């Protein structure tokens, strides 16, 4: 009987179809049950963010990442990754100091948080301060030979240094660096301002306002102020004498190499001819400028020679 059935192709085909249907129903039912059944899943290294930080505070300590365990349908959890999870702490109405906060996470429907690791995160908030500090100028290099640096002008002279107290305590000075190497004329530049520590390193997390200042560096040859001495030529008419000599200016400023200036104690006018003069003389006379020097900001010297009758 059995052999006869096995030889019947129709019977064999029906049996195979029936067995395949049973297998399909089993697998499909198991898959559907798995899809609708809640499971838990661990999500490590989820970026931790924050919201509602007050403008006068700075967040100086917070974990970068957190671990989250979620429960939900596998079909939903499959679409969630550590990068798509939005986990944050709310800093609303918090003041300066250390705080323990429970994270918050935005989740799709049907998913809930089982736990965070850590359950609470420690954050530190510090008050932001903005004291004023004087700007100091650091010069790089040296000017051209024989040239000197004059009084440096900074505008503005003070800047606001903004940061938390712990960072501001590291600031030793505020500097602006300008290169004067080889300069043979004055410099005027807008220069970045840096807040640095005692070693000269820039203090991170500190900002300067304004970020730049205008620095003017006078660069010139050395200067020296000397008296003007009148030279005359010729002889007065007999019976007359020079009562007074008035020079305007009575002294001038010379500019030149220091070695040349060191040898100069006065500067002479070109000779004024007083031969046979019987009355006072007024004249504009040039100066005899020593070689290698220049007279600053002056034209001819005005000379008044008062001549009177001798007693």
C-alpha positions in Angstrom: 0.0 0.0 0.0 2.7 2.5 1.0 4.8 1.6 -2.0 1.9 2.2 -4.2 1.3 5.6 -2.7 5.0 6.6 -3.1 4.8 5.6 -6.7 1.9 8.1 -7.1 3.3 11.4 -8.2 0.3 13.4 -7.2 0.5 12.1 -3.7 4.2 13.0 -3.4 3.6 16.5 -4.7 0.7 17.2 -2.4 2.8 15.9 0.6 5.7 18.2 -0.3 3.5 21.2 -0.7 1.8 20.5 2.6 5.2 20.3 4.4 6.5 23.5 2.7 3.3 25.3 3.8 3.7 24.2 7.4 7.4 25.4 7.4 6.5 28.8 5.9 3.7 29.3 8.4 6.1 28.5 11.2 8.9 30.8 10.0 6.5 33.7 9.2 4.8 33.5 12.5 8.1 33.5 14.4 9.3 36.5 12.5 6.1 38.4 13.1 6.3 37.6 16.8 9.9 38.8 16.9 8.9 42.1 15.1 6.2 42.9 17.6 8.0 41.7 20.7 9.9 44.4 22.8 13.6 43.9 23.3 16.3 45.9 25.0 19.4 47.2 23.2 22.6 49.0 24.5 23.8 52.1 22.7 27.4 53.0 23.8 29.3 56.2 23.0 26.3 58.4 22.5 27.3 62.1 22.2 26.1 64.1 25.2 24.8 67.6 24.5 23.4 70.5 26.5 20.7 73.2 26.2 19.7 76.5 27.8 23.2 77.6 29.0 22.9 81.2 30.4 25.0 83.7 28.5 27.0 84.8 31.6 28.0 81.2 32.4 30.4 78.8 30.7 30.2 75.0 30.8 33.7 73.9 31.8 33.1 70.2 32.6 30.7 67.6 31.1 31.2 64.0 29.8 31.5 63.9 26.1 29.6 60.6 25.8 27.1 58.5 27.6 25.7 54.9 27.3 22.0 54.4 26.8 19.9 51.2 27.1 16.6 51.4 25.3 13.5 49.1 25.2 11.2 48.8 22.1 10.4 46.8 19.0 13.4 45.6 17.2 12.1 47.1 13.9 12.2 50.6 15.6 15.5 50.0 17.5 17.1 49.0 14.2 16.7 52.5 12.9 18.4 54.1 16.0 22.2 54.6 16.2 24.4 56.4 18.7 24.8 59.2 16.2 21.0 59.7 15.7 20.1 59.6 19.4 19.6 63.1 20.9 20.7 62.9 24.5 21.2 66.2 26.5 21.1 67.8 29.9 19.0 70.9 30.5 21.0 73.8 32.2 18.0 76.1 32.6 18.1 78.3 35.7 21.4 76.7 36.9 24.0 79.0 38.6 27.7 78.7 38.9 29.0 75.5 40.6 28.8 71.7 40.3 25.5 70.0 39.4 24.3 66.4 39.0 21.8 66.1 36.2 19.7 63.3 34.8 20.0 63.2 31.0 17.0 63.7 28.7 16.6 61.8 25.4 14.3 62.4 22.4 12.8 59.0 21.4 10.2 57.8 18.8 6.9 56.3 20.0 7.0 52.9 21.6 10.6 53.2 22.8 11.6 53.9 26.4 14.8 54.4 28.3 15.8 51.5 30.5 18.8 53.2 32.0 21.7 55.6 31.4 25.3 54.9 32.3 26.0 56.9 34.4 22.5 57.5 35.7 23.4 61.1 36.4 26.2 63.3 34.9 28.3 65.9 36.7 28.6 69.3 35.1 30.5 72.3 36.2 29.4 75.9 35.4 31.6 78.9 35.9 30.7 82.6 35.9 32.2 84.6 33.0 34.1 87.7 33.9 35.4 90.6 31.7 38.1 92.6 33.5 40.1 95.3 31.7 43.8 95.0 31.3 46.5 97.2 29.8 48.0 96.1 26.5 51.8 95.7 26.4 53.7 95.8 23.1 56.4 93.2 22.4 58.9 94.1 19.7 60.4 91.5 17.4 63.8 92.3 16.0 65.8 95.5 15.9 65.5 98.7 13.8 68.1 99.5 11.1 71.6 100.5 12.3 71.7 103.9 14.2 67.9 104.0 14.4 66.0 104.1 17.7 62.5 103.3 19.0 60.6 106.2 20.4 57.6 106.2 22.7 55.1 103.6 21.5 51.4 104.6 21.3 48.6 102.0 21.7 44.9 102.7 20.9 43.0 101.7 22.9 45.4 101.2 25.8 43.1 98.8 27.6 41.1 95.8 26.4 38.5 93.6 28.0 39.6 90.0 28.8 36.7 87.6 28.9 36.7 84.2 30.4 36.0 82.1 33.6 37.7 83.0 36.8 39.9 79.8 36.7 41.1 80.7 33.2 41.6 84.4 33.9 43.8 83.5 36.9 46.2 82.1 34.3 46.5 85.3 32.4 49.7 87.2 33.3 49.6 89.9 30.7 47.9 91.0 27.5 50.3 91.6 24.6 50.5 92.8 21.0 53.5 91.7 18.9 54.9 94.0 16.2 57.9 93.3 14.0 60.4 96.2 13.8 63.3 94.3 12.3 65.3 96.5 9.9 62.8 99.4 10.2 64.1 102.9 9.3 60.8 104.7 9.6 57.8 104.8 11.9 55.3 101.9 11.9 51.5 102.0 12.4 49.7 98.7 12.3 46.6 97.0 13.7 47.9 94.2 15.8 46.1 91.1 17.3 46.0 91.1 21.0 46.8 87.9 23.0 46.1 87.0 26.6 49.2 85.0 27.7 50.4 83.2 30.9 53.8 83.7 32.7 55.5 81.5 30.1 54.2 83.5 27.1 51.7 80.8 26.0 48.3 81.9 24.9 45.6 81.0 27.5 43.0 78.9 25.9 39.3 79.7 26.5 40.0 83.4 27.0 38.9 86.1 24.4 40.0 89.7 24.1 37.8 92.6 23.1 38.6 94.4 20.9 40.7 91.7 19.2 43.0 94.2 17.6 44.6 97.5 18.7 46.4 100.1 16.7 50.1 100.3 17.5 52.3 103.2 16.4 56.0 102.7 16.8 58.2 105.8 16.2 61.4 104.7 14.5 64.0 107.4 13.9 67.7 108.4 14.2 68.8 109.7 17.6 68.1 113.3 18.3 69.9 116.0 20.2 69.0 119.6 21.0 71.8 122.2 20.8 72.0 126.0 21.1 72.3 128.2 18.0 75.4 130.5 17.9 75.5 133.6 15.7 78.5 134.1 13.4 79.3 137.7 12.3 81.7 139.1 9.8 83.2 142.6 9.4 83.7 145.4 12.0 81.2 147.9 13.3 81.6 151.6 12.5 83.9 153.1 15.1 81.9 154.3 18.1 79.2 151.6 17.9 78.8 148.3 19.8 76.5 145.3 19.8 74.2 145.6 22.8 72.2 142.4 22.3 71.7 139.5 19.9 68.3 137.8 19.7 68.0 134.4 17.9 64.7 132.8 17.1 64.9 129.9 17.6 67.7 130.0 20.1 68.2 126.2 19.9 67.4 123.5 17.4 67.1 119.7 17.4 69.4 117.7 15.3 68.8 114.1 14.0 71.6 111.8 13.0 73.9 108.9 14.0 74.7 108.9 17.7 78.4 109.0 17.0 78.0 112.2 15.1 75.7 113.8 17.6 78.1 113.2 20.4 80.7 115.5 18.8 78.3 118.4 18.4 77.7 120.9 21.2 76.3 123.8 19.2 75.2 124.8 15.7 76.5 127.9 13.9 74.6 130.3 11.6 75.9 131.5 8.3 78.0 134.7 8.9 76.0 138.0 9.2 77.9 141.0 7.8 77.9 143.9 10.3 80.7 145.9 8.7 80.2 149.6 9.2 76.7 149.1 10.7 75.4 152.1 12.7 72.0 150.8 13.6 70.3 147.5 14.5 70.1 144.7 12.0 67.4 142.1 11.3 68.0 139.1 9.1 66.9 135.6 8.3 70.0 133.4 8.2 70.6 129.8 7.4 72.4 127.3 9.7 75.6 125.5 9.0 74.3 121.9 9.5 77.1 119.4 10.4 77.6 116.7 7.8 75.6 113.5 8.6 72.9 115.4 10.5 69.6 117.0 9.8 67.8 119.9 11.5 64.2 119.0 12.5 61.3 121.3 11.9 63.0 124.6 11.4 63.6 127.1 8.5 65.9 130.1 8.6 66.9 131.5 12.0 65.6 135.0 12.5 68.4 137.2 13.9 68.1 140.6 15.6 71.3 142.5 16.3 70.9 145.5 18.5 73.6 148.1 17.7 74.0 151.2 19.8 76.5 154.0 20.2 79.3 153.2 22.5 79.5 155.2 25.7 
